[in-house]
């Protein structure tokens, strides 16, 4: 009988040692998991700060597009004005220049010739 209680005690001790070993492994793995979660939290903080930066950039795009639109409208208006001015000059250049003006005497209602000085060439 004394053998049986000693063997039972040894079996119980072995079971408790296995349980202790499992708990120690659990503690090590829990510490490692906590460290990885902490690192993950730091990465999330980096992502949040990056998201804020992206939000700031995206918010400024509306102003950038508005500035581009204003610049395009201004250049288009100046181009149209230059084009109209160039077209006006081209029209002026294509008009024939009249010869020197000459006065031609006309007869008045009395049948006499109106007195107009003659221009010399």
C-alpha positions as CSV (number, residue, x, y, z in Angstrom):
1,X,0.0,0.0,0.0
2,X,2.8,2.3,0.7
3,X,3.8,1.9,-2.9
4,X,0.5,3.0,-4.3
5,X,0.3,6.2,-2.3
6,X,3.9,7.2,-3.3
7,X,3.1,6.5,-6.9
8,X,-0.1,8.5,-6.7
9,X,1.8,11.4,-5.1
10,X,4.5,11.2,-7.8
11,X,1.8,11.2,-10.5
12,X,0.1,14.1,-8.9
13,X,3.5,16.0,-8.6
14,X,4.2,15.3,-12.3
15,X,0.7,16.6,-13.2
16,X,1.3,19.7,-11.2
17,X,4.7,20.2,-12.8
18,X,3.1,19.9,-16.3
19,X,0.4,22.4,-15.2
20,X,3.1,24.8,-13.9
21,X,5.1,24.4,-17.2
22,X,1.9,25.2,-19.2
23,X,1.2,28.3,-17.0
24,X,4.8,29.5,-17.4
25,X,4.5,29.1,-21.2
26,X,1.1,30.9,-21.1
27,X,2.8,33.8,-19.2
28,X,5.6,34.0,-21.7
29,X,3.2,33.9,-24.7
30,X,0.9,36.5,-23.0
31,X,3.9,38.8,-22.5
32,X,4.9,38.4,-26.1
33,X,1.3,39.0,-27.3
34,X,1.1,42.2,-25.1
35,X,4.3,43.5,-26.6
36,X,3.1,42.8,-30.2
37,X,-0.2,44.6,-29.4
38,X,1.7,47.5,-28.0
39,X,3.8,47.7,-31.2
40,X,0.6,47.4,-33.2
41,X,-0.8,50.3,-31.2
42,X,2.2,52.4,-32.2
43,X,1.7,51.6,-35.8
44,X,-1.9,52.6,-35.6
45,X,-0.8,55.9,-34.1
46,X,1.5,56.4,-37.2
47,X,-1.5,55.5,-39.4
48,X,-3.7,58.1,-37.7
49,X,-1.1,60.8,-38.0
50,X,-0.6,59.8,-41.7
51,X,-4.4,60.0,-42.1
52,X,-4.5,63.5,-40.7
53,X,-1.8,64.5,-43.2
54,X,-3.7,63.0,-46.1
55,X,-6.9,64.7,-44.9
56,X,-5.1,68.0,-44.8
57,X,-3.7,67.5,-48.4
58,X,-7.1,66.5,-49.7
59,X,-8.7,69.5,-48.0
60,X,-6.3,71.8,-49.8
61,X,-7.0,70.3,-53.3
62,X,-10.2,72.2,-53.6
63,X,-8.3,75.5,-53.3
64,X,-5.6,74.2,-55.7
65,X,-8.3,73.4,-58.3
66,X,-10.0,76.7,-57.8
67,X,-6.7,78.5,-58.3
68,X,-6.0,76.5,-61.5
69,X,-9.5,77.3,-62.8
70,X,-9.0,81.1,-62.1
71,X,-5.6,81.0,-63.8
72,X,-7.0,79.2,-66.9
73,X,-9.9,81.7,-67.1
74,X,-7.5,84.6,-66.9
75,X,-5.2,83.2,-69.6
76,X,-8.2,82.3,-71.8
77,X,-9.6,85.9,-71.4
78,X,-6.3,87.5,-72.2
79,X,-5.9,85.1,-75.2
80,X,-9.3,86.0,-76.4
81,X,-8.5,89.7,-76.1
82,X,-5.2,89.3,-77.9
83,X,-7.0,87.3,-80.6
84,X,-9.6,90.0,-81.0
85,X,-7.0,92.7,-81.1
86,X,-5.0,90.7,-83.7
87,X,-8.1,90.1,-85.8
88,X,-8.9,93.8,-85.6
89,X,-5.4,94.7,-86.8
90,X,-5.7,92.1,-89.6
91,X,-9.0,93.6,-90.7
92,X,-7.5,97.1,-90.6
93,X,-4.6,95.9,-92.7
94,X,-6.8,94.3,-95.3
95,X,-8.9,97.4,-95.8
96,X,-7.7,99.3,-98.9
97,X,-6.2,102.6,-98.1
98,X,-8.0,105.4,-100.0
99,X,-6.1,107.5,-102.4
100,X,-5.6,111.2,-101.7
101,X,-8.8,113.1,-101.5
102,X,-9.6,115.3,-104.4
103,X,-12.4,117.9,-104.5
104,X,-14.6,117.8,-107.5
105,X,-16.6,120.9,-108.3
106,X,-20.3,120.3,-108.6
107,X,-22.9,122.5,-110.2
108,X,-25.3,124.3,-107.9
109,X,-29.0,124.5,-108.5
110,X,-28.5,127.8,-110.4
111,X,-26.4,126.1,-113.0
112,X,-23.2,127.8,-112.0
113,X,-20.2,125.9,-110.8
114,X,-19.6,126.0,-107.1
115,X,-16.4,127.7,-106.3
116,X,-14.0,125.2,-104.8
117,X,-10.3,125.6,-104.8
118,X,-8.3,123.1,-106.8
119,X,-5.7,121.1,-105.1
120,X,-2.4,120.8,-106.8
121,X,-0.7,117.5,-106.9
